[in-house]
Amino acid sequence: MDSRRTTASVNWPGLSVFALVLAAWEAAVRSGTIAFEFLPAPSAILAGAVELARDGILLRDLLHTLLSIAIGWTIAMIVGVVVGLLLGFSPLARRYGLASIEVLRPMPGIAFAPLGLLLFGFSLQTELVVTVLPTVWPVMINTMGGIANAPPRLTDVGRTFRLGSYEIVRYLLLPSALPSIIVGARISLGLALVMAIVAEIVGNPEGLGYGIVREQQALHPEFMFAYIAVVGLLGVILNAGVLAITKALWPWTAPRQPA
């Protein structure tokens, strides 16, 4: 039964379309229909990825990017959930804090790359400066919305049972807001990947982002596209991991799979 459910959850039509696109790309390059000098065929990109993996360079860069994502996303989750809970539960906190958040939220994280370079140079800390700011907002806003939009009767029930504010938030409001928080976490994780790659491209000579730039400057397009493919695959794996953990721990919050 589990195998049938797993099979049903795979988007086979979408995968078929993707496979057809790759096949058309391969055929166009090999036949000369597409004759760009630095556009390799998918088979050449796969061979380049295998060579990078064999040399250990790809694994080293992948581990660096994963470390950056893990630290940045963890910081964003902690700050976003804590501040979101405060803003969602306390009208006073929303009154005095929401304006500052709305000023900071539209600012792109990459704008802080020069600040990170001045403070920390080419380092992991610079990546975190660029990564954390954009990734904290989806978690914070979704947490605040989930708490603020919780049914008022939950608070009334807590007061009836003489629960304190901490108990009301922890045992009543937080479970109610959990689906909204998980949506924010998924969006935040995708942003963490994007911003980590951007930070490595512009401000740190390590990781998958730097690998893209390094191979582009060395005129190795098959290696460059291999890094790009790994970034895309990493995004799919991270999203699938969050969905799997969500389904295992809180099955009622997992989104329904499209038919």
TORKOL-4160 file (C-alpha; in steps of 0.2 Angstrom, whole numbers, padded with zeros to 4 digits, m for minus):
259
<pt num="1" X="0000" Y="0000" Z="0000"/>
<pt num="2" X="0014" Y="0012" Z="0004"/>
<pt num="3" X="0023" Y="0009" Z="m0012"/>
<pt num="4" X="0007" Y="0012" Z="m0022"/>
<pt num="5" X="0004" Y="0028" Z="m0012"/>
<pt num="6" X="0022" Y="0034" Z="m0016"/>
<pt num="7" X="0020" Y="0029" Z="m0034"/>
<pt num="8" X="0004" Y="0039" Z="m0035"/>
<pt num="9" X="0013" Y="0055" Z="m0027"/>
<pt num="10" X="0026" Y="0055" Z="m0041"/>
<pt num="11" X="0021" Y="0068" Z="m0055"/>
<pt num="12" X="0025" Y="0056" Z="m0069"/>
<pt num="13" X="0017" Y="0068" Z="m0083"/>
<pt num="14" X="0029" Y="0082" Z="m0077"/>
<pt num="15" X="0044" Y="0071" Z="m0077"/>
<pt num="16" X="0039" Y="0065" Z="m0094"/>
<pt num="17" X="0039" Y="0082" Z="m0101"/>
<pt num="18" X="0056" Y="0086" Z="m0093"/>
<pt num="19" X="0063" Y="0070" Z="m0101"/>
<pt num="20" X="0056" Y="0076" Z="m0118"/>
<pt num="21" X="0064" Y="0093" Z="m0116"/>
<pt num="22" X="0081" Y="0085" Z="m0112"/>
<pt num="23" X="0080" Y="0073" Z="m0126"/>
<pt num="24" X="0075" Y="0088" Z="m0138"/>
<pt num="25" X="0090" Y="0098" Z="m0131"/>
<pt num="26" X="0102" Y="0083" Z="m0134"/>
<pt num="27" X="0096" Y="0080" Z="m0152"/>
<pt num="28" X="0096" Y="0099" Z="m0156"/>
<pt num="29" X="0114" Y="0100" Z="m0150"/>
<pt num="30" X="0120" Y="0084" Z="m0159"/>
<pt num="31" X="0112" Y="0088" Z="m0175"/>
<pt num="32" X="0119" Y="0106" Z="m0176"/>
<pt num="33" X="0101" Y="0114" Z="m0175"/>
<pt num="34" X="0108" Y="0123" Z="m0159"/>
<pt num="35" X="0126" Y="0128" Z="m0163"/>
<pt num="36" X="0130" Y="0139" Z="m0148"/>
<pt num="37" X="0149" Y="0136" Z="m0144"/>
<pt num="38" X="0147" Y="0135" Z="m0125"/>
<pt num="39" X="0130" Y="0126" Z="m0124"/>
<pt num="40" X="0134" Y="0108" Z="m0121"/>
<pt num="41" X="0122" Y="0093" Z="m0123"/>
<pt num="42" X="0114" Y="0086" Z="m0107"/>
<pt num="43" X="0125" Y="0070" Z="m0110"/>
<pt num="44" X="0141" Y="0081" Z="m0109"/>
<pt num="45" X="0134" Y="0090" Z="m0093"/>
<pt num="46" X="0131" Y="0073" Z="m0085"/>
<pt num="47" X="0149" Y="0068" Z="m0089"/>
<pt num="48" X="0155" Y="0084" Z="m0082"/>
<pt num="49" X="0145" Y="0081" Z="m0066"/>
<pt num="50" X="0153" Y="0063" Z="m0064"/>
<pt num="51" X="0170" Y="0070" Z="m0067"/>
<pt num="52" X="0168" Y="0084" Z="m0054"/>
<pt num="53" X="0161" Y="0071" Z="m0042"/>
<pt num="54" X="0175" Y="0059" Z="m0045"/>
<pt num="55" X="0188" Y="0073" Z="m0041"/>
<pt num="56" X="0179" Y="0077" Z="m0025"/>
<pt num="57" X="0177" Y="0096" Z="m0030"/>
<pt num="58" X="0158" Y="0095" Z="m0032"/>
<pt num="59" X="0156" Y="0086" Z="m0015"/>
<pt num="60" X="0166" Y="0099" Z="m0006"/>
<pt num="61" X="0157" Y="0114" Z="m0014"/>
<pt num="62" X="0140" Y="0105" Z="m0010"/>
<pt num="63" X="0144" Y="0103" Z="0008"/>
<pt num="64" X="0149" Y="0121" Z="0010"/>
<pt num="65" X="0132" Y="0127" Z="0002"/>
<pt num="66" X="0122" Y="0114" Z="0013"/>
<pt num="67" X="0131" Y="0121" Z="0029"/>
<pt num="68" X="0127" Y="0139" Z="0024"/>
<pt num="69" X="0109" Y="0134" Z="0020"/>
<pt num="70" X="0107" Y="0125" Z="0037"/>
<pt num="71" X="0114" Y="0138" Z="0048"/>
<pt num="72" X="0105" Y="0152" Z="0039"/>
<pt num="73" X="0088" Y="0143" Z="0038"/>
<pt num="74" X="0089" Y="0138" Z="0057"/>
<pt num="75" X="0093" Y="0156" Z="0062"/>
<pt num="76" X="0079" Y="0162" Z="0051"/>
<pt num="77" X="0067" Y="0149" Z="0058"/>
<pt num="78" X="0071" Y="0153" Z="0076"/>
<pt num="79" X="0070" Y="0172" Z="0074"/>
<pt num="80" X="0055" Y="0171" Z="0063"/>
<pt num="81" X="0044" Y="0160" Z="0074"/>
<pt num="82" X="0049" Y="0169" Z="0090"/>
<pt num="83" X="0045" Y="0186" Z="0083"/>
<pt num="84" X="0030" Y="0180" Z="0074"/>
<pt num="85" X="0023" Y="0173" Z="0089"/>
<pt num="86" X="0025" Y="0189" Z="0099"/>
<pt num="87" X="0018" Y="0200" Z="0085"/>
<pt num="88" X="0003" Y="0188" Z="0082"/>
<pt num="89" X="m0002" Y="0186" Z="0100"/>
<pt num="90" X="0002" Y="0204" Z="0106"/>
<pt num="91" X="m0008" Y="0219" Z="0098"/>
<pt num="92" X="0004" Y="0230" Z="0107"/>
<pt num="93" X="0019" Y="0222" Z="0099"/>
<pt num="94" X="0011" Y="0224" Z="0082"/>
<pt num="95" X="0007" Y="0242" Z="0085"/>
<pt num="96" X="0025" Y="0247" Z="0089"/>
<pt num="97" X="0035" Y="0234" Z="0079"/>
<pt num="98" X="0025" Y="0231" Z="0063"/>
<pt num="99" X="0030" Y="0247" Z="0055"/>
<pt num="100" X="0049" Y="0243" Z="0057"/>
<pt num="101" X="0046" Y="0226" Z="0049"/>
<pt num="102" X="0037" Y="0233" Z="0034"/>
<pt num="103" X="0052" Y="0245" Z="0031"/>
<pt num="104" X="0065" Y="0231" Z="0032"/>
<pt num="105" X="0055" Y="0217" Z="0023"/>
<pt num="106" X="0057" Y="0224" Z="0005"/>
<pt num="107" X="0075" Y="0226" Z="0006"/>
<pt num="108" X="0085" Y="0213" Z="m0004"/>
<pt num="109" X="0097" Y="0203" Z="0005"/>
<pt num="110" X="0110" Y="0205" Z="m0008"/>
<pt num="111" X="0111" Y="0224" Z="m0004"/>
<pt num="112" X="0119" Y="0218" Z="0013"/>
<pt num="113" X="0133" Y="0209" Z="0004"/>
<pt num="114" X="0145" Y="0225" Z="0004"/>
<pt num="115" X="0141" Y="0226" Z="0023"/>
<pt num="116" X="0145" Y="0208" Z="0026"/>
<pt num="117" X="0161" Y="0210" Z="0015"/>
<pt num="118" X="0167" Y="0225" Z="0025"/>
<pt num="119" X="0164" Y="0216" Z="0042"/>
<pt num="120" X="0169" Y="0198" Z="0038"/>
<pt num="121" X="0178" Y="0198" Z="0022"/>
<pt num="122" X="0175" Y="0183" Z="0010"/>
<pt num="123" X="0168" Y="0171" Z="0023"/>
<pt num="124" X="0153" Y="0160" Z="0029"/>
<pt num="125" X="0148" Y="0175" Z="0040"/>
<pt num="126" X="0146" Y="0185" Z="0024"/>
<pt num="127" X="0135" Y="0172" Z="0017"/>
<pt num="128" X="0124" Y="0172" Z="0032"/>
<pt num="129" X="0122" Y="0191" Z="0032"/>
<pt num="130" X="0115" Y="0189" Z="0014"/>
<pt num="131" X="0105" Y="0173" Z="0017"/>
<pt num="132" X="0096" Y="0176" Z="0034"/>
<pt num="133" X="0087" Y="0193" Z="0031"/>
<pt num="134" X="0077" Y="0188" Z="0016"/>
<pt num="135" X="0073" Y="0170" Z="0023"/>
<pt num="136" X="0067" Y="0177" Z="0040"/>
<pt num="137" X="0052" Y="0186" Z="0033"/>
<pt num="138" X="0041" Y="0172" Z="0026"/>
<pt num="139" X="0042" Y="0163" Z="0043"/>
<pt num="140" X="0039" Y="0178" Z="0053"/>
<pt num="141" X="0024" Y="0184" Z="0043"/>
<pt num="142" X="0016" Y="0167" Z="0041"/>
<pt num="143" X="0018" Y="0164" Z="0060"/>
<pt num="144" X="0011" Y="0181" Z="0064"/>
<pt num="145" X="m0004" Y="0178" Z="0052"/>
<pt num="146" X="m0007" Y="0160" Z="0059"/>
<pt num="147" X="m0007" Y="0166" Z="0077"/>
<pt num="148" X="m0018" Y="0182" Z="0074"/>
<pt num="149" X="m0030" Y="0172" Z="0063"/>
<pt num="150" X="m0033" Y="0158" Z="0075"/>
<pt num="151" X="m0051" Y="0156" Z="0081"/>
<pt num="152" X="m0054" Y="0168" Z="0096"/>
<pt num="153" X="m0063" Y="0153" Z="0105"/>
<pt num="154" X="m0045" Y="0145" Z="0108"/>
<pt num="155" X="m0040" Y="0160" Z="0119"/>
<pt num="156" X="m0057" Y="0160" Z="0127"/>
<pt num="157" X="m0055" Y="0141" Z="0131"/>
<pt num="158" X="m0038" Y="0144" Z="0138"/>
<pt num="159" X="m0044" Y="0158" Z="0149"/>
<pt num="160" X="m0058" Y="0147" Z="0155"/>
<pt num="161" X="m0046" Y="0134" Z="0161"/>
<pt num="162" X="m0035" Y="0148" Z="0169"/>
<pt num="163" X="m0020" Y="0145" Z="0157"/>
<pt num="164" X="m0007" Y="0158" Z="0157"/>
<pt num="165" X="m0002" Y="0167" Z="0141"/>
<pt num="166" X="0013" Y="0155" Z="0138"/>
<pt num="167" X="0002" Y="0140" Z="0140"/>
<pt num="168" X="m0011" Y="0147" Z="0128"/>
<pt num="169" X="0002" Y="0150" Z="0115"/>
<pt num="170" X="0011" Y="0134" Z="0117"/>
<pt num="171" X="m0004" Y="0122" Z="0118"/>
<pt num="172" X="m0018" Y="0131" Z="0109"/>
<pt num="173" X="m0012" Y="0144" Z="0097"/>
<pt num="174" X="0004" Y="0137" Z="0090"/>
<pt num="175" X="m0004" Y="0120" Z="0085"/>
<pt num="176" X="m0017" Y="0130" Z="0076"/>
<pt num="177" X="m0005" Y="0141" Z="0067"/>
<pt num="178" X="0007" Y="0126" Z="0063"/>
<pt num="179" X="0001" Y="0124" Z="0044"/>
<pt num="180" X="0004" Y="0142" Z="0041"/>
<pt num="181" X="0021" Y="0141" Z="0049"/>
<pt num="182" X="0026" Y="0126" Z="0039"/>
<pt num="183" X="0021" Y="0135" Z="0023"/>
<pt num="184" X="0033" Y="0149" Z="0028"/>
<pt num="185" X="0046" Y="0137" Z="0032"/>
<pt num="186" X="0046" Y="0129" Z="0014"/>
<pt num="187" X="0046" Y="0147" Z="0006"/>
<pt num="188" X="0060" Y="0152" Z="0018"/>
<pt num="189" X="0071" Y="0136" Z="0014"/>
<pt num="190" X="0069" Y="0140" Z="m0005"/>
<pt num="191" X="0075" Y="0157" Z="m0002"/>
<pt num="192" X="0089" Y="0151" Z="0009"/>
<pt num="193" X="0096" Y="0141" Z="m0006"/>
<pt num="194" X="0094" Y="0155" Z="m0018"/>
<pt num="195" X="0102" Y="0168" Z="m0007"/>
<pt num="196" X="0117" Y="0156" Z="m0002"/>
<pt num="197" X="0120" Y="0153" Z="m0021"/>
<pt num="198" X="0120" Y="0172" Z="m0024"/>
<pt num="199" X="0131" Y="0176" Z="m0009"/>
<pt num="200" X="0144" Y="0163" Z="m0015"/>
<pt num="201" X="0143" Y="0171" Z="m0033"/>
<pt num="202" X="0147" Y="0188" Z="m0027"/>
<pt num="203" X="0155" Y="0187" Z="m0010"/>
<pt num="204" X="0163" Y="0170" Z="m0005"/>
<pt num="205" X="0175" Y="0159" Z="m0015"/>
<pt num="206" X="0167" Y="0143" Z="m0009"/>
<pt num="207" X="0152" Y="0133" Z="m0013"/>
<pt num="208" X="0141" Y="0129" Z="m0028"/>
<pt num="209" X="0138" Y="0147" Z="m0032"/>
<pt num="210" X="0157" Y="0150" Z="m0033"/>
<pt num="211" X="0159" Y="0134" Z="m0043"/>
<pt num="212" X="0147" Y="0141" Z="m0056"/>
<pt num="213" X="0157" Y="0157" Z="m0058"/>
<pt num="214" X="0174" Y="0147" Z="m0057"/>
<pt num="215" X="0169" Y="0136" Z="m0071"/>
<pt num="216" X="0162" Y="0150" Z="m0082"/>
<pt num="217" X="0178" Y="0160" Z="m0081"/>
<pt num="218" X="0188" Y="0144" Z="m0085"/>
<pt num="219" X="0177" Y="0142" Z="m0101"/>
<pt num="220" X="0171" Y="0125" Z="m0095"/>
<pt num="221" X="0152" Y="0125" Z="m0099"/>
<pt num="222" X="0149" Y="0107" Z="m0096"/>
<pt num="223" X="0155" Y="0109" Z="m0078"/>
<pt num="224" X="0146" Y="0126" Z="m0076"/>
<pt num="225" X="0130" Y="0118" Z="m0081"/>
<pt num="226" X="0133" Y="0103" Z="m0070"/>
<pt num="227" X="0134" Y="0115" Z="m0055"/>
<pt num="228" X="0118" Y="0123" Z="m0061"/>
<pt num="229" X="0109" Y="0106" Z="m0062"/>
<pt num="230" X="0115" Y="0101" Z="m0045"/>
<pt num="231" X="0108" Y="0117" Z="m0038"/>
<pt num="232" X="0091" Y="0113" Z="m0045"/>
<pt num="233" X="0092" Y="0095" Z="m0039"/>
<pt num="234" X="0096" Y="0101" Z="m0022"/>
<pt num="235" X="0081" Y="0113" Z="m0022"/>
<pt num="236" X="0070" Y="0098" Z="m0026"/>
<pt num="237" X="0078" Y="0087" Z="m0013"/>
<pt num="238" X="0076" Y="0100" Z="0001"/>
<pt num="239" X="0058" Y="0104" Z="m0003"/>
<pt num="240" X="0054" Y="0085" Z="m0003"/>
<pt num="241" X="0063" Y="0083" Z="0014"/>
<pt num="242" X="0053" Y="0096" Z="0022"/>
<pt num="243" X="0037" Y="0088" Z="0015"/>
<pt num="244" X="0042" Y="0071" Z="0021"/>
<pt num="245" X="0047" Y="0077" Z="0039"/>
<pt num="246" X="0030" Y="0087" Z="0040"/>
<pt num="247" X="0020" Y="0072" Z="0034"/>
<pt num="248" X="0029" Y="0061" Z="0047"/>
<pt num="249" X="0028" Y="0073" Z="0062"/>
<pt num="250" X="0012" Y="0082" Z="0058"/>
<pt num="251" X="0002" Y="0073" Z="0045"/>
<pt num="252" X="m0013" Y="0084" Z="0047"/>
<pt num="253" X="m0003" Y="0099" Z="0040"/>
<pt num="254" X="0004" Y="0091" Z="0025"/>
<pt num="255" X="m0003" Y="0098" Z="0009"/>
<pt num="256" X="m0014" Y="0087" Z="m0002"/>
<pt num="257" X="m0006" Y="0080" Z="m0018"/>
<pt num="258" X="m0014" Y="0086" Z="m0034"/>
<pt num="259" X="m0023" Y="0073" Z="m0044"/>
